[in-house]
Amino acid sequence: MNDATTTHGRIIAAPRILVMGIGSSGTQAVAHMCSLNPGLDAVVIDTDTKVLEATTGVRVIQVGGAVTNGFSAGGDVELGRQSIEKDSSNIRQQLRQVDLLVIVAGLGGGTGSGAVPVITRIAREAGTLVLCMATLPFVFEGKPIIRKAEDALKKIRTHADAIIRIPNESMVDRADADLPVEQIFARSQQLMMDGINALWRMLSQNGLCGLDFSCIRTMLRNCDGFCHFASADAAGETRGAAVADGLVQHRLLNSGKILAKAAGLVVGLTGGHDLKLSEIETVMNRLQEKLPADTWVNFGVAIDPAFAGRLSAIVLVAEQWKEPLVDDANRQMGFTFNRRLSVEQGQLPLETTGKGRFANLNPTIHENQDLDVPTYIRRDIKLPR
C-alpha cells in the first residue's frame, strides 16, 4: 500500500498496513490471501525451507537457519523463539514505516507460538500498532498443545494491541464430522482472509464518512487485549438484510451473544455507487438492536465501483473497554510521519512524587534514553492484567 494518496492536488497521508504470516499455518493463509488480492502488502516468515519454497506470490523470509537447519521447529516453542531472535534485525527492517501490523499465525506448534511474541515485542518497540489473528487448536489435539497456545496468547498480549482468537473448534458443527479435514481448516483461513481484506479495503480507500485509521487505533488500544470480528458479503436487492443477518448470526460472534455484551464496535461498509442509505440503515439498525445502550460505536462507508450490486461489511467488537495502561505518546497520531517525529515520553496516569533527594542530579542517559524512567514506560510495555 502506498504511504500517501493524492486528492485534488493535495497529498494525504495514508497508513501503511503490513500483513505478516508466521509459521506454516500463517504462511499458507497469507499466501492464499495474496493470490486473491495481489495489492495486499504482505510477507511470510518460517523456519521450514520446504514450506517457503512452495510459497509463491508473496515475499518470504526464512529464519533460524542456524537453529533448525532449514527444518520446521518441530513443535518446539523455544526453537521458534530462538529462530526469530537470531534474525530480529531482518524483522525490524520489515517494520520500517509500518503503521498497522496484522499478524496471522496458528498457535500450539513451535514457530508460531515461539516467534509471534517476539515479533509483537519488536513491533511495539518500533511504535507500530499490532493486531494478531491467531487460530487455536482443536480439542482433540490434546491438552499439551492447547497449553502451548494459551501460554503463547499470554505472552502475545503483553505487547500486541489486540488479539483476535479463531478457535478451530468453533469452525466445526456436528454435521461436519464427515467433511474432509482440509475443508475444515480452509474455513479458518477464509475467515481471516475475509476480515483482513475488508479491513485493508476500508483503510486504503477514501471513505464517505467516519472510519479511518484513527478509529481502528482507538478501538484496538481500548479493547483490553482481545477483540472479536465478523464479516459478511451479499449481492442483489436484499443485500442489506442479508449482510445484517450474516453479521449478527456469525459463528465468531456466537450468534449475536458477543454483540449483546459489546463495549465497543467498529463497523466498515463497502458498496458500489448504487449503495442506498436504506441499506446502511438496515445493517446499522440491526446491529444497534443487539448492542447495550452505552456501547461506543463508530462506522464508515467506502464506495468501490467494483462492488456494484454488492455490499460488504466488517465489524470489530470489544467486550471490554479500558484506557491503555501506558499512554503511548509516540504512536498518538497514528501515521508514520507523525509517529517518527514524536519524542514526548508517555506517562502512566498516576501521581508522582518526583525524584526526591535525587531531583538535582543529572539523568542517566544511554543511547538517547533516560534510564531513570522505568523500562516498561520507556519501551511501552503493557503490564500483565
Legacy VTK file of the C-alpha trace (Angstrom):
# vtk DataFile Version 3.0
C-alpha trace
ASCII
DATASET POLYDATA
POINTS 385 float
0.000 0.000 0.000
1.263 3.471 -0.778
2.050 5.781 2.111
0.102 8.651 0.549
-2.732 9.316 -1.838
-3.392 12.450 -3.879
-6.739 14.206 -3.871
-7.323 17.450 -5.803
-3.591 18.087 -5.847
-3.182 17.572 -2.096
-1.054 14.758 -0.677
-2.993 12.948 2.036
-1.186 10.611 4.415
-2.391 7.013 4.334
-1.495 4.321 6.839
0.721 1.501 5.721
-0.699 -1.896 6.648
1.590 -4.920 6.579
0.186 -8.441 6.826
2.688 -10.946 8.215
2.160 -14.717 8.146
4.170 -16.621 10.769
4.838 -20.369 10.703
3.435 -22.870 8.230
-0.212 -22.119 9.063
0.222 -18.351 8.821
2.323 -18.681 5.670
-0.305 -20.723 3.858
-3.130 -18.395 4.905
-1.341 -15.196 3.851
-0.098 -16.687 0.563
-3.697 -17.596 -0.256
-4.829 -14.053 0.596
-2.215 -12.573 -1.727
-3.233 -14.876 -4.588
-6.737 -13.378 -4.424
-5.660 -9.822 -3.563
-2.292 -9.047 -5.223
-2.362 -5.497 -3.861
-2.009 -6.702 -0.279
1.303 -5.691 1.313
2.430 -8.940 2.904
5.384 -11.052 3.966
5.600 -14.610 5.314
8.153 -15.922 7.788
9.025 -19.519 8.647
11.926 -21.814 9.514
10.871 -24.573 7.112
12.574 -24.416 3.711
10.011 -26.745 2.095
7.084 -24.560 3.128
8.735 -21.386 1.851
9.856 -22.950 -1.437
6.246 -23.930 -2.123
5.028 -20.373 -1.412
4.560 -18.031 -4.368
3.220 -14.522 -4.928
4.433 -13.084 -1.616
7.742 -12.015 -0.037
9.286 -14.832 2.012
11.793 -14.711 4.848
13.471 -17.803 6.219
14.622 -17.504 9.823
16.548 -19.730 12.197
18.761 -21.400 9.599
21.450 -21.900 12.233
18.879 -23.152 14.745
16.716 -25.626 12.782
18.967 -26.218 9.727
16.098 -25.350 7.409
13.565 -27.697 9.004
10.457 -26.788 10.992
10.635 -26.082 14.707
9.032 -29.490 15.266
6.536 -28.175 17.775
9.347 -26.800 19.985
8.304 -23.315 21.112
11.805 -22.459 22.315
13.272 -23.245 18.883
10.646 -20.965 17.359
11.645 -18.171 19.724
15.374 -18.618 19.124
14.863 -18.673 15.367
13.191 -15.278 15.278
15.574 -13.755 17.842
18.550 -14.718 15.643
17.049 -12.790 12.722
15.402 -9.950 14.633
17.259 -7.281 12.621
15.517 -8.521 9.467
12.142 -8.240 11.193
12.921 -4.686 12.297
13.749 -3.825 8.693
10.353 -5.118 7.548
8.586 -2.899 10.078
10.088 0.384 8.907
7.332 2.951 8.298
4.566 0.423 9.081
1.544 1.858 10.925
-0.516 -1.302 11.407
0.949 -4.809 11.550
-1.556 -7.638 11.151
-0.011 -10.938 12.247
-1.566 -14.207 11.066
-0.472 -17.402 12.804
-1.579 -20.734 14.162
-0.771 -21.325 17.830
0.007 -24.598 19.534
3.037 -25.519 17.425
6.619 -24.323 17.508
7.333 -21.462 15.129
4.051 -19.593 15.606
3.908 -19.900 19.388
7.594 -19.103 19.805
8.046 -16.376 17.191
4.873 -14.284 17.422
5.523 -12.983 20.980
8.978 -11.831 19.861
7.649 -10.135 16.727
4.925 -8.309 18.663
7.602 -7.014 21.054
9.773 -5.795 18.178
6.776 -4.141 16.514
5.764 -2.368 19.687
9.300 -1.074 20.184
9.092 0.295 16.627
5.893 2.159 17.502
3.679 0.007 15.273
0.061 -0.792 16.068
-0.251 -4.593 16.330
-3.289 -6.760 15.622
-2.757 -10.518 15.898
-5.164 -13.018 14.324
-4.466 -16.450 15.764
-6.100 -19.808 15.185
-6.320 -22.087 18.228
-6.075 -25.906 18.301
-8.885 -28.432 18.154
-9.725 -30.101 21.475
-8.684 -33.496 20.084
-5.110 -32.202 19.614
-4.623 -32.666 23.348
-4.005 -30.606 26.462
-0.239 -30.051 25.918
-0.905 -28.397 22.546
-3.724 -26.325 23.998
-1.468 -25.211 26.876
1.177 -24.087 24.365
-1.420 -21.957 22.615
-2.680 -20.467 25.905
0.874 -19.658 27.069
1.622 -18.026 23.722
-1.538 -15.895 23.987
-0.448 -14.586 27.386
2.955 -13.564 26.002
1.474 -12.029 22.856
-0.978 -9.997 24.911
1.899 -8.262 26.689
2.863 -6.385 23.515
0.036 -6.703 20.970
-2.653 -4.026 20.948
-5.329 -6.625 20.251
-5.682 -10.343 19.581
-8.453 -11.948 17.561
-8.797 -15.592 18.540
-10.215 -18.025 15.995
-10.751 -21.408 17.666
-10.696 -24.202 15.088
-13.265 -25.926 17.288
-15.779 -23.147 16.565
-15.481 -23.878 12.840
-16.998 -27.329 13.283
-20.616 -28.425 13.709
-21.800 -31.967 14.384
-22.969 -32.161 10.796
-19.391 -31.523 9.650
-17.914 -34.746 11.022
-17.731 -36.382 7.605
-16.286 -33.372 5.758
-12.645 -33.528 4.540
-10.323 -32.106 7.201
-8.774 -29.818 4.585
-12.156 -28.169 4.139
-12.486 -27.525 7.872
-9.085 -25.830 8.101
-9.944 -23.823 4.975
-12.821 -22.223 6.911
-10.426 -20.602 9.371
-8.251 -19.336 6.531
-11.287 -17.967 4.717
-12.481 -16.116 7.815
-9.091 -14.486 8.314
-8.831 -13.616 4.636
-12.294 -12.024 4.571
-11.555 -9.962 7.661
-8.123 -8.737 6.576
-9.258 -7.910 3.043
-12.243 -5.969 4.378
-10.043 -4.075 6.861
-7.436 -3.334 4.187
-10.123 -2.139 1.793
-11.652 0.222 4.354
-8.349 1.805 5.333
-6.858 2.056 1.846
-9.828 3.734 0.159
-11.321 7.156 0.653
-14.454 6.709 2.727
-17.637 8.746 2.605
-17.798 9.094 6.362
-16.436 8.157 9.702
-13.992 5.293 9.600
-10.258 5.867 9.281
-7.011 4.641 10.806
-7.522 6.652 13.985
-10.855 4.904 14.634
-9.202 1.495 14.317
-6.396 2.636 16.570
-8.867 3.826 19.236
-10.667 0.506 19.091
-7.570 -1.671 19.312
-5.933 0.333 22.078
-9.000 0.310 24.336
-10.271 -3.242 23.845
-8.234 -4.595 26.778
-6.227 -7.054 24.741
-8.849 -9.104 22.927
-11.473 -8.332 20.325
-13.790 -10.245 18.010
-14.525 -9.772 14.364
-17.025 -10.855 11.749
-17.518 -10.104 8.077
-20.366 -10.596 5.627
-20.913 -10.060 1.916
-24.078 -10.164 -0.167
-25.416 -9.147 -3.569
-28.834 -8.401 -5.001
-31.825 -6.354 -3.935
-31.893 -7.741 -0.375
-28.145 -7.366 0.232
-28.645 -5.013 3.200
-30.770 -7.500 5.118
-28.516 -10.409 4.108
-25.379 -8.660 5.376
-27.113 -7.692 8.630
-28.185 -11.311 9.183
-24.701 -12.565 8.310
-23.108 -10.317 10.951
-25.488 -10.940 13.861
-25.533 -14.698 13.217
-21.793 -15.030 12.625
-20.195 -18.013 14.354
-17.298 -15.894 15.672
-19.807 -13.608 17.406
-21.519 -16.630 18.953
-24.714 -15.974 17.016
-25.051 -12.439 18.370
-24.260 -13.162 22.029
-20.944 -11.270 21.776
-22.794 -8.213 20.450
-25.173 -8.312 23.422
-22.302 -7.518 25.812
-20.139 -5.386 23.494
-18.419 -2.339 24.969
-17.055 -1.070 21.646
-17.871 -1.631 17.994
-16.335 -0.565 14.673
-18.346 -1.187 11.501
-16.948 -0.805 7.988
-19.275 -0.960 4.983
-18.217 -1.113 1.341
-20.599 -0.813 -1.596
-20.789 0.416 -5.160
-22.154 3.710 -6.465
-25.619 2.176 -6.190
-25.353 1.796 -2.393
-28.524 3.132 -0.742
-28.949 4.894 2.587
-31.709 2.431 3.444
-29.221 -0.465 3.128
-26.812 1.234 5.530
-29.686 1.855 7.945
-30.758 -1.792 7.728
-27.304 -3.023 8.778
-26.714 -0.425 11.491
-30.215 -0.705 12.997
-29.948 -4.481 13.184
-26.622 -4.216 14.983
-27.888 -1.500 17.335
-30.779 -3.768 18.346
-28.243 -6.253 19.718
-25.934 -3.758 21.451
-26.082 -2.369 25.014
-27.227 1.259 25.110
-23.828 2.675 26.117
-21.653 0.846 23.535
-19.003 3.003 21.820
-19.814 2.758 18.099
-18.019 4.090 15.043
-18.779 3.242 11.445
-17.600 4.174 7.982
-18.738 3.748 4.419
-16.471 3.341 1.393
-17.509 3.351 -2.260
-15.771 0.971 -4.666
-17.029 0.745 -8.277
-16.151 -2.968 -8.257
-18.882 -3.510 -5.644
-21.784 -2.534 -7.882
-24.757 -4.595 -6.751
-22.829 -5.832 -3.686
-22.443 -4.872 -0.060
-19.583 -5.962 2.193
-19.222 -5.353 5.925
-16.715 -5.966 8.678
-17.206 -5.464 12.415
-14.622 -5.369 15.202
-16.132 -5.961 18.631
-14.625 -5.277 22.056
-16.188 -6.888 25.126
-14.077 -4.741 27.456
-13.277 -1.037 27.139
-10.358 0.226 29.192
-7.857 3.039 28.894
-4.340 1.791 27.969
-2.019 1.289 30.954
0.694 3.261 29.163
-0.178 6.455 27.324
1.787 5.680 24.232
2.641 9.178 23.024
4.994 8.012 20.291
2.018 6.406 18.492
-0.551 9.049 19.315
-1.106 10.412 15.816
-1.293 7.047 14.127
0.534 7.881 10.907
4.163 7.152 10.249
5.425 10.690 9.695
3.864 11.946 12.936
4.874 8.940 14.977
8.530 9.157 13.994
8.703 12.851 14.932
7.144 12.442 18.352
9.658 12.458 21.201
7.463 13.080 24.208
7.560 10.272 26.744
4.245 8.670 27.650
3.317 8.525 31.326
1.158 6.315 33.475
-1.977 8.104 34.687
-0.692 8.175 38.264
0.529 10.958 40.504
4.253 11.107 41.045
6.336 12.408 43.922
9.324 13.227 41.709
12.918 12.145 42.341
13.078 13.355 45.936
16.657 13.974 47.059
17.883 12.954 43.599
15.919 15.736 41.885
19.006 17.886 41.200
21.115 15.068 39.767
21.623 14.654 36.033
19.551 11.877 34.452
21.236 8.665 33.345
21.208 8.896 29.543
22.247 5.974 27.337
21.629 5.922 23.576
19.265 8.909 23.921
17.146 7.160 26.561
16.634 8.264 30.158
17.368 5.097 32.136
15.814 6.667 35.241
12.419 6.183 33.557
11.041 2.680 34.283
11.668 0.194 31.473
8.001 -0.658 30.958
7.288 3.036 30.251
10.349 3.607 28.029
9.565 0.536 25.946
5.796 0.981 26.085
5.166 -2.472 27.581
1.647 -3.318 28.730
1.680 -4.586 32.292
0.146 -8.067 32.804
-3.504 -7.846 33.790
LINES 1 386
385 0 1 2 3 4 5 6 7 8 9 10 11 12 13 14 15 16 17 18 19 20 21 22 23 24 25 26 27 28 29 30 31 32 33 34 35 36 37 38 39 40 41 42 43 44 45 46 47 48 49 50 51 52 53 54 55 56 57 58 59 60 61 62 63 64 65 66 67 68 69 70 71 72 73 74 75 76 77 78 79 80 81 82 83 84 85 86 87 88 89 90 91 92 93 94 95 96 97 98 99 100 101 102 103 104 105 106 107 108 109 110 111 112 113 114 115 116 117 118 119 120 121 122 123 124 125 126 127 128 129 130 131 132 133 134 135 136 137 138 139 140 141 142 143 144 145 146 147 148 149 150 151 152 153 154 155 156 157 158 159 160 161 162 163 164 165 166 167 168 169 170 171 172 173 174 175 176 177 178 179 180 181 182 183 184 185 186 187 188 189 190 191 192 193 194 195 196 197 198 199 200 201 202 203 204 205 206 207 208 209 210 211 212 213 214 215 216 217 218 219 220 221 222 223 224 225 226 227 228 229 230 231 232 233 234 235 236 237 238 239 240 241 242 243 244 245 246 247 248 249 250 251 252 253 254 255 256 257 258 259 260 261 262 263 264 265 266 267 268 269 270 271 272 273 274 275 276 277 278 279 280 281 282 283 284 285 286 287 288 289 290 291 292 293 294 295 296 297 298 299 300 301 302 303 304 305 306 307 308 309 310 311 312 313 314 315 316 317 318 319 320 321 322 323 324 325 326 327 328 329 330 331 332 333 334 335 336 337 338 339 340 341 342 343 344 345 346 347 348 349 350 351 352 353 354 355 356 357 358 359 360 361 362 363 364 365 366 367 368 369 370 371 372 373 374 375 376 377 378 379 380 381 382 383 384
